[in-house]
Amino acid sequence: MHYILAKNIDWLEPLVEEIQNSFEVKPDRVTGLPLLKASNTLDLRDKYIAFSTCALINTTSFLEDSISKQAMSIVESILSKVSEDETINLHVFSMTHKYGVLETGRAEILKDKIHKNLRKNKIRIIRKGFERSLSFAQVMLLDDRSAILSIQDTEEVSHYNSLYSPYVGGFNNVEDDKKAPSRAFKKIVEAQEILGKNISNGETLIDLGACPGGWTYIARKNGAKVIAIDRSELREDLMQDEQVQFLQTDAFKYRPEEILDWAVSDIISTPDRVIELMTTWVLGKLCRNFIFTIKFQGKEGYTVLEEFKKLANECDFKIILKQLNANKNEVTIMGSERE
């Protein structure tokens, strides 16, 4: 069984519709939770599910038992997939009706027991962060105290890149930054973490539709030089920054003189204009990394995501298509050149 999580209950219907459009199957809802389940006969290798924050692939279920016995059974399953002395990613969480994703309580105790038993078997756990090249074990506890395990080894993880999240249960809340020009900065912070690649000192980034400057602000905070494109000026301090080149022109018509490290855009536009950006910057190989927000009007038009998925399969980029915690009626498409 596959378990597919949405950001919250409100996004279940778009998620169901997307899965039906992409795979021609209707997943089952788990009552009261932002959670769907589908048969593991559904092939999710190298696929995209935009309205899913994270997914547990090809799971095994362990019925209610003592925490110690559940932990031992889970560890045995993990050991059947990984090698001695291997380092893995491990996420353990409860999916609750009242609080959503929780890492405390029973989940915390279970994780501690799993960790100790894995350590005895010379398996190391990443304590902080997330490394996409490593084997990945996820354990989700449901209200009936059953435990759902998903474990993919190092060969398998690369095929589910867009379905994973570096955040436990896919949930995260970027800290506020009162110095940022707008709250939109949270999107580019979260997108970098999901992509597993940060905008870095010495790189050049183009911000297409930059006003008022939330994404430019983060790029400069990370040490990158910015080409900011917009009809309207950015906040005064960014306009005065010598490392920000402001160009008052059309974000959809601009072309750089050389390949840039990053192309990013949170511009207010229809999805078809973002397809234009994808065609120019990604298919046209004018950047090495990109982050674009796809914005929707109302609850119509989500089927356009199928066009983005087709484009993603045509690109020589590792691409992730996902609704961020910071997204509203939006989805983010992002990627990096294949090495």
Secondary structure, DSSP 8 states (H G I E B T S, - for coil): -EEEE-SSGGGHHHHHHHHHHHHS---EE-TTSSEEEE-TTS--TT---TT-SEEE-S-EEE-S--HHHHHHHHHHHHHTTS-TT-EEEEEEEEEETTTEEE-STHHHHHHHHHHHHHHHTT-EE--SS--TTSEEEEEEE-TT--EEEEEE-HHHHGGGTTT--SSGGG-------TTSSSTTHHHHHHHHHHHT----TT-EEEEET-TT-HHHHHHHHTT-EEEEE-SS---HHHHT-TTEEEE-S-TTT---SS-EEEEEE-----HHHHHHHIIIIIITT-EEEEEEEEE-STT--GGGHHHHHHHHHHSSEEEEEE--TT-SSEEEEEEEE--
